[in-house]
Amino acid sequence: MRVLDAFAGERKGIISNPGTGQDAVARATEALHEAFPDRFTDDRLIHFGPKSSRAIFDTAVASTGGTAGDCVFVGEDHEERAFARTAGMRVAAHPIFTAAAIENRPVFWTRIDLPEGRSLAGLEAVANGAEVVPVHVASPRLVLAMATALGVEALQQGGFTTDVRGQVEDTAAFLVRDDRPVSVPEAAFAGASDESRTVTEGAMRAAAAFGFASGELTGYLRPIASLGPAPGGVYVAAPAGVPIEDVHTPGAKPGHTERLLPDPALLSRPGETQAEGYTEGFAEALPDGFEGVGNGLPSPETIAAVRAAVTPVALRAHVARISGVEPLVPGQPLKVRSRDAASADNGLVVDALVRHFQDLGLAVRRHAFRWRGRQLFNVEAEHRVEGADSAVLITAHLDSTAESGHFVDANGEPRPYDPAVDPAPGADDDGSGTAAVMAAAECLHALVADGRAPTRHVRFVLFNAEEQALVGSKRYARAAAAADDRIAGVFQMDMIAGLQNGSTPTVEIHAGSKVPGPVVAASSALGGLVARTIPALASGFAIQQLTGPGDPAVGRSDHASFHERGWAAIAVSEDLFGPDGRQDGTGTRQYHTPGDTLLDEDHDTQYAATIARSVTATALTFAGL
């Protein structure tokens, strides 16, 4: 609004793709005028349609009666900015940079180092008054941002060190992690400090990650660019049309690539206000269910309900339908081949999930976002409670990939994975988590039918495009923060059915964050509740609670999108990372391959049911049941 007010005298229009459907344009028009009354008043400058070519941008320019060089397109999507530039328009990657685009001033990728004694709050105070937009908070000492030269000057005057990299233009930022071991030469660092060794290892890992990624992406008109070391890997600026999300380093662990979204609110972390209450006395923030039983356990009634609803049979049935073993809709012939974000089946699965939640009487919303020119949807289903002060989220990701599989062409020659046609059943990743969320919703439905009621909203959310660098959950969490949503805790299940024969059943509970503060303690407390619940539902399970900056899953699943905003969140999974975070765990051996099926020898629905029951019982009790 501040930017719109600053340019009140300029002609402003909209270029937007509202999706398909007879009423799509009408609904978008109504929403536009409701959100921005009296701000976009010239209907000639409002253009609805696909932004998958320069055509709509040419049309928009023509509607102004001026020249393309007099027009500025403000758009977050770097692919869309590329089309607008092709049409001759100036572009801005964020509204903050509108003036810079009008004045032909470039915007740069900028690393911001915070010296000792300076805080993220201090950086926010400077950045909010300057042409600076953060895209990733790596640690209390490092932030990656977009900034103009004026923004960089303001940061330097504010006492922050800046490292200016290339221009933003039509590039997007990603964090590419490299899980391969790095060997620091012992002789060269004899007597060196731990900090020096860490910096050196980080630089070596960044070089290795960038070298591999750039080697995999040869043949494109423009190369990717390194933006320097990042937690566990390297920051990369990828031009439009370069599929950096498809790069898998050898031995890649889940969440090896993270899409970074610009947002000034990344520095404010609005969820920390809620998390602070947990750090000072977590018990005071718990509903009565935990305290009433003693030992911090869900009530016997809740555990009994969970045992009845979240069963191996129920999980198997859900996984069978969304992974293609059984028809997606009972009684109909269609079996899905893939839930990849680029597969046509992805939308069909979304439709089926929406119907399932609606049948349970939940308020269902499709949360739309765009990725590579496609409209995708997260699925949100909520049981609302009158007077509730916050929501508890039970989540997973609905999409899949087989990017690490081996494929051959008609001549038997190796070829890349084609998500449009190749199978990606994703029974474990993350069909197992999706099935668990569906069963948890069925459990809540049964409890409510039995006369019980939570005291907090309970929200079941299935994120899309997690395999495409956490895009769906990033968009969801950012929108929730913008709406001042109150989220008490997030319970994410990502791969919970993988157990190699003969292995000790092991559960990983990830609560870690590179940025200290209330979110770490609050997330660890949530993880502790799950850890205490597991033995009440099964014996013989090993439990790995991982927290703090050393958690190997920091930033690597959808819970991280909520950590960015300061909300308490955990990711619960099979044994993915092993006891030291680097060696292989005892989970599935079919990670990101067509072999990740319900019939795989590593897929264990009894094991998955125990994890799903533990998370469901904990989350529902946390919601007041």
C-alpha positions in Angstrom: 0.0 0.0 0.0 2.9 2.3 0.8 4.3 1.8 -2.7 0.9 2.4 -4.3 0.5 5.6 -2.3 3.9 6.7 -3.4 2.9 6.4 -7.1 -0.7 7.7 -6.7 -0.2 10.0 -9.7 1.0 7.2 -12.1 -1.3 5.1 -14.2 -1.4 1.6 -12.8 -2.8 -1.7 -14.2 -2.9 -5.4 -13.5 -1.5 -8.4 -15.5 -2.7 -11.5 -13.8 -3.6 -15.1 -14.6 -6.7 -16.0 -12.5 -6.8 -19.6 -13.8 -9.5 -21.3 -15.8 -13.2 -21.5 -15.2 -16.1 -19.4 -16.3 -16.1 -17.2 -13.2 -12.3 -17.0 -12.7 -12.0 -13.5 -14.2 -15.1 -12.2 -12.4 -13.8 -13.5 -9.1 -10.4 -12.0 -9.7 -11.9 -8.7 -10.6 -14.1 -8.6 -7.5 -11.1 -9.5 -5.3 -8.9 -6.9 -6.9 -11.4 -4.1 -6.2 -12.1 -5.3 -2.7 -8.5 -5.5 -1.8 -7.4 -2.2 -3.6 -10.5 0.1 -3.7 -10.1 3.1 -6.0 -6.5 2.1 -6.9 -6.9 0.3 -10.2 -9.7 2.3 -11.9 -8.8 2.1 -15.6 -10.3 -1.1 -16.9 -8.3 -0.7 -20.1 -5.1 -1.5 -18.1 -6.4 -4.6 -16.4 -5.4 -7.8 -18.3 -6.2 -11.3 -17.3 -4.7 -14.4 -18.9 -1.7 -16.6 -19.1 1.8 -15.0 -18.6 3.6 -17.9 -20.4 4.7 -15.8 -23.3 5.3 -12.1 -24.1 1.8 -11.8 -25.7 -0.1 -10.5 -22.7 2.7 -8.0 -22.0 2.6 -6.7 -25.5 -1.1 -6.3 -25.2 -0.7 -4.5 -21.9 1.8 -2.1 -23.4 -0.5 -1.4 -26.3 -3.3 -0.6 -23.9 -1.4 2.3 -22.4 -1.0 4.1 -25.7 2.7 4.6 -24.8 5.9 2.7 -25.5 7.2 -0.4 -23.7 10.1 1.5 -22.3 7.7 3.7 -20.4 6.1 0.7 -18.7 7.3 -1.1 -15.6 6.2 -4.7 -14.8 6.4 -5.5 -11.0 6.4 -9.2 -10.6 8.0 -11.8 -8.3 8.1 -14.6 -10.8 11.4 -14.4 -12.7 10.0 -16.3 -15.7 7.3 -13.6 -16.0 9.8 -10.8 -15.7 11.8 -12.4 -18.5 8.7 -12.3 -20.8 8.1 -8.7 -19.8 11.7 -7.7 -20.6 11.4 -9.5 -24.0 8.4 -7.2 -24.6 10.6 -4.2 -23.9 9.2 -3.4 -20.4 11.3 -2.4 -17.4 10.9 -4.9 -14.5 11.0 -4.9 -10.8 11.3 -8.0 -8.7 9.4 -6.5 -5.8 7.2 -3.4 -5.3 10.0 -1.8 -3.2 12.0 -1.5 -6.4 9.4 0.3 -8.5 11.2 3.6 -8.3 14.5 2.0 -9.2 12.9 0.5 -12.3 11.4 3.8 -13.3 14.8 5.4 -12.9 16.7 2.6 -14.6 18.6 1.7 -11.5 19.7 -1.9 -11.1 18.9 -4.2 -8.2 21.6 -6.6 -6.9 21.8 -9.8 -5.0 23.5 -8.8 -1.8 24.9 -10.7 1.1 24.6 -8.8 4.4 26.9 -9.7 7.3 25.8 -8.6 10.8 28.8 -7.7 13.0 28.9 -8.7 16.7 26.4 -6.6 18.6 24.1 -6.1 15.7 20.7 -7.9 15.6 18.2 -8.9 13.0 15.8 -6.4 14.6 18.4 -3.7 14.0 18.8 -4.8 10.4 15.1 -4.8 10.0 14.9 -1.2 11.2 17.4 -0.1 8.5 16.1 -2.4 5.7 12.5 -1.3 6.1 13.4 2.3 5.4 15.6 1.5 2.4 15.5 -0.3 -1.0 16.3 -3.6 0.6 14.2 -6.8 0.5 15.6 -10.0 2.3 15.1 -13.4 0.7 16.8 -15.7 3.3 17.9 -15.4 6.9 20.8 -17.9 7.0 21.8 -17.2 10.6 22.0 -14.4 13.1 25.1 -13.2 11.2 24.1 -13.6 7.5 21.1 -12.5 5.4 20.8 -12.8 1.6 18.8 -9.9 0.1 17.9 -7.9 -2.9 19.1 -4.3 -2.8 19.8 -1.3 -5.0 22.9 0.8 -4.7 21.0 3.2 -2.5 19.9 0.3 -0.3 23.5 -1.0 0.0 24.6 2.5 1.0 21.9 2.6 3.7 23.0 -0.8 5.0 26.7 0.3 5.2 25.8 3.5 6.9 23.8 1.4 9.4 26.9 -0.5 10.3 26.3 -3.7 8.2 28.9 -5.2 5.9 27.6 -5.9 2.4 28.9 -8.2 -0.4 27.2 -7.2 -3.7 26.9 -9.9 -6.3 25.2 -9.9 -9.7 22.1 -8.1 -10.9 18.7 -9.6 -10.1 16.9 -8.9 -13.4 15.1 -12.1 -14.4 16.9 -14.5 -12.0 15.6 -16.2 -8.8 17.6 -17.3 -5.8 17.9 -20.8 -4.6 19.8 -22.6 -1.8 21.4 -25.7 -3.2 22.7 -28.1 -0.5 25.4 -30.7 -1.1 25.3 -33.7 1.3 28.6 -35.2 0.1 31.4 -35.2 2.7 34.0 -32.4 2.6 37.6 -33.2 3.5 39.5 -30.2 4.9 43.3 -30.7 4.5 44.5 -31.3 8.0 48.1 -30.1 7.3 46.9 -26.8 6.0 44.8 -26.2 9.1 46.9 -27.5 11.9 46.2 -25.2 14.9 43.5 -23.3 13.1 40.4 -22.2 15.1 37.2 -24.1 14.8 35.6 -21.0 13.2 38.3 -20.9 10.5 37.8 -24.6 9.7 34.1 -24.1 9.5 34.5 -21.2 7.1 36.8 -23.2 5.0 34.6 -26.2 4.9 31.7 -24.0 4.0 33.6 -22.5 1.1 34.7 -25.9 -0.2 31.1 -27.3 0.1 29.8 -24.2 -1.8 32.3 -24.7 -4.6 31.5 -28.4 -4.9 27.8 -27.7 -4.9 28.0 -24.9 -7.5 30.4 -26.9 -9.7 28.1 -29.9 -9.8 25.0 -27.8 -10.4 26.5 -25.7 -13.2 27.9 -28.9 -14.8 24.4 -30.4 -14.8 22.9 -27.3 -16.4 25.1 -26.9 -19.4 23.4 -26.1 -22.7 21.2 -23.3 -21.5 21.6 -19.8 -23.0 22.5 -18.3 -19.7 24.5 -20.0 -16.8 23.6 -20.0 -13.2 25.6 -17.7 -10.9 27.0 -18.4 -7.5 25.9 -16.0 -4.7 28.4 -17.5 -2.2 28.3 -20.1 0.6 25.0 -20.9 2.2 24.1 -23.3 5.1 25.0 -26.7 3.8 25.7 -25.6 0.3 25.6 -22.6 -2.0 23.3 -19.7 -2.9 22.6 -19.7 -6.6 20.9 -17.1 -8.9 19.1 -19.1 -11.7 18.0 -17.3 -14.9 14.5 -17.9 -16.2 14.1 -21.2 -18.0 16.9 -22.9 -16.1 15.5 -25.8 -14.0 17.8 -25.6 -11.0 15.2 -27.5 -8.9 15.8 -30.6 -11.0 19.5 -31.0 -10.0 20.2 -33.8 -7.6 23.7 -34.0 -6.2 24.9 -37.6 -5.6 23.5 -38.9 -2.3 21.2 -36.0 -2.0 19.1 -36.0 1.1 15.5 -34.7 1.3 15.1 -30.9 0.8 18.4 -30.4 -1.0 17.1 -27.4 -2.9 15.2 -24.5 -1.4 13.5 -21.7 -3.4 14.0 -18.3 -1.7 11.1 -15.8 -1.8 11.5 -12.0 -1.3 9.7 -10.7 1.7 10.5 -7.8 4.1 8.6 -9.7 6.9 11.3 -12.4 6.9 13.2 -10.2 9.4 10.2 -9.6 11.7 9.4 -13.3 12.2 5.8 -12.5 13.4 5.3 -16.0 14.9 7.9 -15.5 17.5 5.4 -13.5 19.6 3.5 -16.7 20.1 6.6 -18.9 20.5 7.9 -16.7 23.3 5.1 -17.8 25.6 6.3 -21.4 25.2 9.9 -20.7 26.0 9.2 -19.1 29.3 7.0 -22.0 30.4 5.8 -24.5 27.8 3.4 -26.2 30.2 1.4 -23.0 30.6 0.8 -22.9 26.9 -0.6 -26.5 26.7 -4.3 -27.3 26.7 -5.6 -29.2 29.7 -5.4 -32.6 27.9 -1.7 -33.0 28.6 -1.7 -31.8 32.1 -4.8 -33.7 33.1 -3.4 -37.1 32.5 0.1 -36.6 34.0 3.4 -37.4 32.4 2.6 -35.1 29.5 0.6 -37.8 27.6 -2.6 -37.6 25.6 -5.7 -38.9 27.4 -6.6 -42.6 27.1 -9.8 -41.6 25.2 -7.7 -39.7 22.6 -5.3 -42.6 22.2 -8.1 -45.0 21.8 -9.7 -42.9 19.1 -6.4 -42.5 17.3 -5.8 -46.3 17.4 -9.2 -46.9 15.9 -8.9 -44.4 13.0 -5.2 -44.2 12.1 -4.6 -47.9 11.2 -2.2 -49.7 8.8 -5.3 -50.6 6.7 -6.4 -47.0 6.5 -3.0 -45.7 5.6 -2.5 -48.5 3.0 -5.8 -47.7 1.3 -5.0 -44.0 1.1 -1.5 -44.6 -0.3 -2.8 -47.1 -2.8 -5.2 -44.6 -4.3 -2.7 -41.6 -4.5 0.2 -43.7 -5.7 -1.6 -45.6 -8.5 -2.0 -49.1 -7.0 -5.8 -48.7 -6.8 -8.1 -46.3 -8.7 -7.9 -42.7 -7.4 -11.6 -42.6 -7.0 -13.2 -45.9 -5.9 -15.4 -47.3 -8.7 -13.7 -45.3 -11.4 -10.9 -46.6 -13.7 -8.3 -43.9 -13.4 -5.1 -44.8 -11.7 -2.5 -42.0 -11.2 1.0 -42.4 -12.5 2.5 -39.5 -10.7 1.8 -36.5 -8.4 4.8 -34.5 -9.7 3.9 -30.8 -9.9 4.4 -31.0 -13.7 2.1 -34.0 -14.1 -1.5 -33.7 -15.2 -2.3 -36.2 -12.4 -1.3 -33.7 -9.8 -4.5 -31.7 -10.2 -6.6 -34.9 -10.2 -5.1 -35.9 -6.9 -5.8 -32.4 -5.5 -9.5 -32.7 -6.6 -9.7 -36.1 -4.8 -8.2 -34.8 -1.6 -10.6 -31.8 -1.6 -13.6 -34.2 -1.9 -12.3 -36.4 0.9 -12.0 -33.5 3.3 -15.3 -32.0 2.3 -17.0 -35.4 3.0 -15.6 -35.1 6.5 -17.4 -31.8 7.0 -14.3 -29.6 7.0 -14.0 -26.1 5.6 -11.8 -26.7 2.5 -9.8 -24.1 0.6 -7.5 -24.5 -2.4 -4.6 -22.2 -1.8 -3.4 -21.3 -5.3 0.0 -20.4 -6.5 2.0 -20.5 -9.7 5.1 -22.5 -10.5 6.8 -22.5 -14.0 3.6 -21.1 -15.5 1.4 -23.7 -14.0 -1.3 -23.1 -11.4 -0.9 -25.4 -8.5 -2.8 -25.7 -5.3 -2.1 -26.5 -1.7 -5.1 -28.1 0.0 -6.3 -26.7 3.4 -9.1 -28.3 5.4 -10.1 -26.8 8.7 -12.2 -27.6 11.7 -12.9 -24.1 13.2 -13.7 -23.5 16.8 -15.6 -20.4 17.9 -13.4 -18.2 20.1 -10.2 -20.1 19.4 -7.1 -18.1 19.8 -4.9 -20.0 17.3 -4.7 -23.0 15.0 -2.8 -26.3 15.2 -1.6 -27.6 11.8 -1.2 -31.3 10.8 0.7 -31.3 7.5 2.5 -33.2 4.7 3.3 -32.6 1.1 1.1 -34.1 -1.7 3.5 -34.1 -4.6 6.1 -36.6 -5.7 9.1 -37.0 -8.0 11.3 -39.7 -9.5 14.1 -37.4 -10.4 16.8 -39.8 -9.1 15.4 -42.7 -11.2 17.1 -44.2 -14.3 15.3 -43.9 -17.6 16.2 -44.9 -21.1 14.9 -43.9 -24.5 13.6 -46.1 -27.3 17.2 -47.0 -28.2 18.1 -48.0 -24.7 20.2 -44.8 -24.1 20.0 -43.0 -20.8 17.7 -40.0 -20.8 16.5 -37.4 -18.2 13.4 -38.0 -16.0 10.3 -36.6 -17.8 7.8 -35.6 -15.1 5.0 -35.3 -17.7 5.1 -39.0 -18.6 7.4 -41.0 -16.2 5.9 -42.7 -13.2 6.6 -41.1 -9.8 4.4 -43.0 -7.4 5.9 -41.5 -4.2 4.3 -44.0 -1.9 6.7 -43.1 0.9 7.7 -39.6 -0.2 5.2 -38.3 0.7 2.2 -40.5 0.1 2.8 -41.9 3.6 2.6 -38.4 5.1 -0.4 -37.4 3.0 -2.2 -40.6 4.0 -1.4 -39.9 7.7 -2.9 -36.4 7.4 -6.1 -37.8 5.8 -6.4 -40.4 8.6 -5.8 -37.7 11.2 -8.8 -35.8 9.7 -10.9 -38.9 9.9 -9.9 -39.3 13.5 -11.0 -35.8 14.4 -14.2 -36.4 12.5 -14.9 -39.4 14.7 -14.0 -37.5 17.9 -16.3 -34.6 17.0 -19.1 -37.0 16.1 -18.6 -38.6 19.6 -19.3 -35.2 21.2 -15.7 -34.0 21.9 -14.4 -30.7 20.7 -11.0 -29.0 20.5 -10.3 -25.6 21.9 -8.1 -24.6 19.0 -8.7 -24.6 15.3 -7.4 -27.8 13.7 -6.1 -27.4 10.2 -5.0 -30.2 7.8 -2.7 -28.8 5.1 -1.2 -30.7 2.2 1.5 -28.7 0.4 2.2 -28.9 -3.3 5.5 -28.6 -5.1 7.6 -29.5 -2.0 9.9 -31.4 -4.3 10.3 -28.1 -6.3 12.2 -26.4 -3.5 9.5 -26.1 -0.9 7.5 -23.7 -3.1 4.0 -24.6 -1.9 4.7 -24.3 1.9 6.8 -21.1 1.3 3.8 -19.5 -0.4 1.4 -20.7 2.2 3.5 -19.6 5.2 4.2 -16.2 3.7 0.4 -15.7 3.0 -0.4 -16.8 6.6 2.1 -14.3 8.0 0.7 -11.5 5.9 -2.8 -12.3 7.1 -1.6 -12.2 10.8 -2.5 -15.8 11.2 -2.1 -17.3 14.7 -0.5 -20.7 14.5 0.2 -22.5 17.8 2.3 -25.3 16.2 2.9 -27.2 13.0 3.3 -31.0 12.9 4.7 -32.1 9.5 5.0 -35.7 8.4 7.5 -36.2 5.6 8.3 -39.9 4.7 7.1 -42.1 7.6 6.8 -45.6 6.0 10.4 -46.4 5.0 11.9 -49.2 7.2 14.6 -51.6 5.9 14.0 -55.2 6.9 15.8 -56.1 10.2 16.3 -52.5 11.2 15.3 -51.0 14.6 12.2 -48.9 14.0 13.5 -45.3 14.4 11.7 -42.0 14.4 13.4 -38.7 13.6 11.8 -35.6 15.2 13.3 -32.5 13.6 12.9 -29.1 15.3 16.2 -27.4 14.5 16.8 -23.9 13.1 19.9 -21.9 12.2 18.4 -18.8 13.7 18.2 -18.9 17.5 15.3 -17.5 19.5 11.9 -18.6 20.8 11.1 -20.7 17.7 13.9 -23.2 18.6 12.8 -23.8 22.2 9.1 -23.9 21.2 9.7 -26.4 18.4 11.9 -28.6 20.6 9.0 -28.6 23.1 6.6 -29.8 20.4 9.0 -32.5 19.5 9.3 -33.5 23.1 5.5 -34.0 23.3 5.7 -36.4 20.3 8.7 -38.2 21.7 6.8 -38.8 25.0 3.7 -40.1 23.1 5.4 -42.7 21.0 6.1 -45.2 23.8 2.4 -45.0 24.8 1.5 -46.4 21.3 4.4 -48.8 20.5 7.4 -50.4 22.1 10.9 -50.9 20.7 11.1 -47.6 18.9 14.3 -45.6 18.9 13.7 -41.9 19.0 16.0 -39.3 17.7 15.2 -35.7 18.7 17.2 -33.3 16.6 17.2 -29.6 17.4 19.3 -26.4 17.2 21.6 -25.4 14.3 23.0 -29.0 14.2 19.8 -30.6 13.1 20.5 -32.1 9.6 17.0 -31.3 8.4 17.2 -27.5 9.0 15.5 -25.9 6.1 14.8 -29.2 4.4 11.1 -29.9 4.7 7.9 -27.9 4.8 8.2 -27.1 8.6 11.1 -24.8 7.7 8.8 -22.5 5.9 7.1 -21.9 9.3 10.4 -21.6 11.1 11.2 -18.7 8.8 8.2 -16.9 10.2 9.0 -17.7 13.9 6.3 -20.3 14.4 6.9 -23.5 16.3 7.1 -26.4 13.9 8.5 -29.9 13.7 9.1 -32.5 10.9 8.6 -36.1 11.9 10.1 -38.8 9.6 11.6 -42.2 9.2 15.3 -42.6 9.8 16.5 -40.5 6.9 19.8 -39.0 8.1 21.3 -41.6 10.3 22.7 -41.0 13.9 25.3 -38.4 12.9 23.2 -36.6 10.2 25.5 -37.7 7.4 25.6 -41.5 7.1 22.6 -43.3 5.6 19.6 -44.0 7.8 17.4 -47.1 7.8 14.6 -45.5 5.7 13.6 -46.2 2.2 16.2 -47.0 -0.4 13.9 -45.9 -3.2 14.1 -42.1 -2.5 13.0 -40.2 -5.6 12.8 -43.2 -7.9 9.9 -45.1 -9.6 10.5 -47.8 -7.1 9.0 -45.9 -4.3 5.8 -47.9 -4.3 3.4 -49.4 -1.8 4.8 -52.8 -2.8 8.5 -51.9 -2.1 10.1 -54.1 0.5 11.0 -51.0 2.5 7.4 -49.7 2.7 6.0 -50.7 6.1 2.5 -49.5 6.9 2.6 -50.8 10.5 5.6 -48.7 11.2 4.0 -45.7 9.4 0.8 -46.1 11.5 2.8 -45.9 14.8 4.4 -42.6 13.7 1.1 -41.2 12.3 -0.7 -42.2 15.5 1.9 -40.5 17.7 1.8 -37.3 15.7 -2.0 -37.3 15.5 -2.5 -38.0 19.2 0.0 -35.3 20.1 -1.4 -32.7 17.7 -5.0 -33.2 18.6 -4.2 -33.1 22.3 -2.3 -29.9 21.7 -5.4 -28.6 20.0 -7.4 -29.2 23.2 -8.9 -32.7 22.7 
